[in-house]
């Protein structure tokens, strides 16, 4: 397996990963303006990008995912809940995207948004067990995603609690997590500047993961919500229009 993380605009983190021996790769959460970086990296690794995946429709930055997918002839993937006015390859919970020896399992992880997904990645040359999870805006290093972007923060916060405790935190403590943002993002409060962690470390030191009562979790998460992203409505419209 090869794996590359790109720190980009708005404190976002993007990913290119795949199987070098069989020449296939996926790109995740591409930010507009970074498309050529992915093309060049794929050339250097001698791989073809077969899938471009969004962990959700982004509200804080313009996506370059569709443009990259068109540029390289890849499938453009969103969860089936995504409200988009264009055609995309819909993925659902439990779907597995095979990228040579690398398998990417889709986990539906709603709470930040209804269409949020995480990606559990395994390198089958080593083990079928997930090596790491790309967690999007669901789980950050030191924080979790904000629940208010759909305007239903109480309901979404409860959804996020279920997602964390019934899905992500069921993976082994040694599982690495790679989020979609680091410090400086408005998509969560108190996000660390370290762009990787493990589930075990987050269970011990992530403040919101210490709150194991759902009612208390919802109350705490909705008590101090950061300001909405600047030009959020315009960005969402641009990321969903045909």
C-alpha positions as CSV (number, residue, x, y, z in Angstrom):
1,X,0.0,0.0,0.0
2,X,1.0,3.6,-0.6
3,X,-0.6,6.4,1.4
4,X,-0.3,10.2,1.1
5,X,-1.9,12.9,3.2
6,X,-2.2,16.5,1.8
7,X,-2.7,19.4,4.1
8,X,-4.6,22.0,2.1
9,X,-6.8,25.1,2.4
10,X,-9.2,25.8,5.3
11,X,-7.1,23.4,7.5
12,X,-8.4,20.5,5.3
13,X,-6.7,17.1,4.9
14,X,-7.0,15.1,1.7
15,X,-5.8,11.6,0.8
16,X,-4.4,9.5,-2.0
17,X,-4.0,5.8,-1.3
18,X,-3.9,2.6,-3.1
19,X,-2.1,-0.5,-4.4
20,X,1.2,0.3,-6.1
21,X,1.7,-3.3,-7.3
22,X,-1.6,-3.5,-9.1
23,X,-1.6,0.2,-10.1
24,X,-4.9,1.4,-8.6
25,X,-5.7,4.3,-6.2
26,X,-8.5,6.3,-4.6
27,X,-8.6,10.0,-3.8
28,X,-10.5,11.3,-0.8
29,X,-11.9,14.8,0.0
30,X,-10.1,16.7,-2.8
31,X,-10.1,20.5,-2.4
32,X,-10.6,22.7,-5.5
33,X,-7.2,23.8,-6.8
34,X,-5.4,20.6,-5.7
35,X,-6.5,18.4,-8.6
36,X,-3.2,18.5,-10.4
37,X,-1.4,17.4,-7.2
38,X,-3.3,14.2,-7.3
39,X,-2.6,13.7,-11.0
40,X,1.1,14.2,-10.5
41,X,1.2,11.9,-7.4
42,X,-0.6,9.2,-9.3
43,X,1.9,9.4,-12.1
44,X,4.8,9.2,-9.6
45,X,3.3,6.1,-8.1
46,X,2.4,4.7,-11.5
47,X,-1.2,4.2,-10.6
48,X,-4.6,5.0,-12.0
49,X,-7.1,6.8,-9.8
50,X,-10.3,4.7,-10.1
51,X,-12.5,6.3,-7.5
52,X,-12.7,9.9,-6.1
53,X,-14.6,9.8,-2.8
54,X,-16.2,12.5,-0.7
55,X,-16.7,11.8,3.0
56,X,-19.7,14.2,2.8
57,X,-20.8,17.3,0.9
58,X,-18.5,19.9,2.3
59,X,-19.7,23.2,3.7
60,X,-16.4,24.9,4.5
61,X,-14.5,24.6,1.2
62,X,-15.1,24.1,-2.5
63,X,-14.6,20.6,-3.6
64,X,-12.3,19.6,-6.5
65,X,-13.5,16.0,-6.4
66,X,-15.9,16.1,-9.4
67,X,-13.3,17.9,-11.5
68,X,-10.6,15.4,-10.7
69,X,-12.9,12.4,-11.4
70,X,-13.7,13.9,-14.8
71,X,-10.1,14.7,-15.5
72,X,-8.9,11.1,-14.8
73,X,-12.0,9.2,-15.8
74,X,-12.7,7.9,-12.2
75,X,-16.0,7.2,-10.4
76,X,-17.2,10.0,-8.2
77,X,-18.6,8.6,-5.0
78,X,-20.9,10.1,-2.4
79,X,-23.2,8.4,0.1
80,X,-26.7,7.8,-1.3
81,X,-28.1,10.4,1.1
82,X,-26.2,13.2,-0.5
83,X,-28.5,15.9,-1.9
84,X,-26.7,16.6,-5.2
85,X,-28.1,17.8,-8.5
86,X,-25.6,15.8,-10.6
87,X,-25.1,12.1,-11.1
88,X,-22.7,10.3,-8.8
89,X,-21.8,6.8,-7.8
90,X,-23.8,6.2,-4.7
91,X,-22.2,4.2,-1.9
92,X,-23.8,2.8,1.2
93,X,-22.9,1.3,4.5
94,X,-20.9,-1.9,4.1
95,X,-19.9,-1.4,0.5
96,X,-16.3,-2.4,-0.3
97,X,-14.3,-0.6,-2.9
98,X,-11.5,-2.9,-4.1
99,X,-8.3,-1.0,-5.1
100,X,-6.0,-3.9,-6.0
101,X,-4.8,-5.4,-2.7
102,X,-6.3,-2.4,-0.8
103,X,-9.9,-2.7,0.3
104,X,-11.9,0.4,1.3
105,X,-15.0,-0.4,3.4
106,X,-17.7,2.3,3.5
107,X,-19.1,3.1,7.0
108,X,-22.2,5.3,7.1
109,X,-21.4,7.6,10.0
110,X,-24.1,10.3,10.2
111,X,-24.2,13.1,12.7
112,X,-22.1,15.9,11.2
113,X,-24.3,15.5,8.2
114,X,-26.8,12.9,7.0
115,X,-24.5,11.8,4.2
116,X,-21.3,11.5,6.2
117,X,-19.2,8.4,5.7
118,X,-15.9,7.1,7.0
119,X,-13.6,4.7,5.2
120,X,-12.1,1.7,6.9
121,X,-9.0,0.7,4.9
122,X,-7.2,-2.6,4.9
123,X,-4.1,-3.8,3.1
124,X,-4.9,-7.4,2.3
125,X,-1.2,-8.3,1.8
126,X,-0.8,-7.8,5.5
127,X,-4.2,-8.4,7.1
128,X,-7.9,-8.2,6.3
129,X,-8.3,-6.2,9.5
130,X,-8.8,-2.4,9.0
131,X,-5.4,-0.7,9.4
132,X,-6.9,2.8,9.6
133,X,-10.1,4.7,9.2
134,X,-10.5,8.0,7.3
135,X,-13.1,9.6,9.5
136,X,-14.1,12.7,7.5
137,X,-15.7,15.3,9.8
138,X,-17.1,12.7,12.2
139,X,-14.1,12.1,14.5
140,X,-11.2,14.5,14.7
141,X,-7.9,14.3,16.6
142,X,-9.0,15.8,20.0
143,X,-12.5,16.7,18.9
144,X,-15.6,15.5,17.0
145,X,-17.7,17.0,14.2
146,X,-20.2,19.8,14.7
147,X,-23.9,18.7,14.5
148,X,-25.6,22.0,13.5
149,X,-25.1,22.3,9.8
150,X,-28.4,20.7,8.9
151,X,-30.2,23.0,11.4
152,X,-31.3,20.1,13.6
153,X,-28.4,20.1,16.1
154,X,-30.2,18.1,18.9
155,X,-31.2,15.3,16.6
156,X,-27.9,15.2,14.7
157,X,-25.9,15.3,18.0
158,X,-27.8,12.2,19.1
159,X,-27.0,10.6,15.8
160,X,-23.3,11.4,16.2
161,X,-23.3,9.8,19.6
162,X,-24.7,6.6,18.1
163,X,-22.2,6.7,15.2
164,X,-19.3,7.0,17.5
165,X,-20.2,4.4,20.1
166,X,-21.9,1.9,17.9
167,X,-19.7,2.0,14.9
168,X,-16.3,3.8,15.0
169,X,-15.3,2.9,18.6
170,X,-16.1,-0.8,18.0
171,X,-12.8,-1.0,16.1
172,X,-9.6,-2.0,17.9
173,X,-7.8,0.7,19.9
174,X,-4.8,0.3,17.7
175,X,-6.7,1.5,14.6
176,X,-5.3,4.7,13.3
177,X,-7.7,7.6,12.4
178,X,-7.1,10.2,9.7
179,X,-9.7,13.0,9.8
180,X,-10.7,15.6,7.1
181,X,-9.5,18.6,9.1
182,X,-6.8,19.7,11.6
183,X,-6.5,22.8,13.9
184,X,-7.8,25.9,12.3
185,X,-11.0,24.3,10.9
186,X,-14.5,25.6,11.9
187,X,-15.9,22.1,11.5
188,X,-15.3,21.2,15.1
189,X,-14.1,22.9,18.3
190,X,-10.7,22.2,19.8
191,X,-9.3,20.2,16.9
192,X,-5.6,19.2,17.3
193,X,-2.9,20.3,14.9
194,X,-1.7,16.6,14.8
195,X,-3.2,15.1,11.7
196,X,-3.3,11.4,12.9
197,X,-4.2,9.5,16.1
198,X,-5.5,6.1,17.2
199,X,-8.9,5.2,18.5
200,X,-7.3,4.1,21.8
201,X,-5.6,7.5,22.3
202,X,-8.8,9.3,21.4
203,X,-10.9,7.1,23.8
204,X,-8.6,8.2,26.6
205,X,-8.1,11.9,25.8
206,X,-10.7,13.2,23.4
207,X,-13.1,15.2,25.7
208,X,-16.3,14.3,24.0
209,X,-15.5,10.6,24.0
210,X,-15.4,10.8,27.8
211,X,-19.1,11.5,27.8
212,X,-20.7,8.1,27.6
213,X,-24.3,9.2,28.5
214,X,-26.2,10.1,25.4
215,X,-28.3,12.9,26.9
216,X,-25.2,14.5,28.5
217,X,-23.4,14.2,25.2
218,X,-26.1,16.0,23.3
219,X,-26.2,18.7,25.9
220,X,-22.4,19.2,25.9
221,X,-22.0,19.1,22.2
222,X,-24.7,21.7,21.5
223,X,-23.7,24.0,24.3
224,X,-20.8,25.7,22.5
225,X,-21.1,25.4,18.7
226,X,-18.6,27.4,16.6
227,X,-19.8,30.1,14.2
228,X,-21.1,28.7,10.9
229,X,-18.5,28.6,8.1
230,X,-18.2,31.9,6.1
231,X,-20.2,31.7,2.8
232,X,-21.5,28.2,3.9
233,X,-24.7,28.4,1.8
234,X,-22.8,29.5,-1.3
235,X,-20.2,26.7,-0.9
236,X,-22.8,24.0,-0.3
237,X,-24.7,25.2,-3.4
238,X,-21.6,25.1,-5.5
239,X,-20.7,21.6,-4.3
240,X,-24.2,20.2,-5.1
241,X,-25.3,22.0,-8.2
242,X,-25.2,20.3,-11.6
